[in-house]
Amino acid sequence: MDFLYQQGICFTPKDITHGAEALNEFDQLHTELTPTIVVDGEVIVGFDRRKLEDALMN
């Protein structure tokens, strides 16, 4: 999250350990790893700075 804050990116953090709705959304992404980041429908699993920067620039 620090990277997103530093870049001034608006986002909605979701904690899958505190709420069925967030966990359900996570399950629908078919991943078991966190962080899982969704940018305009593109799912990025794990913190991959390059992929995240590329997704944010598109």
Helices and strands as residue ranges (DSSP letters): H 2-6, H 20-28, E 36-39, E 42-45, H 49-57
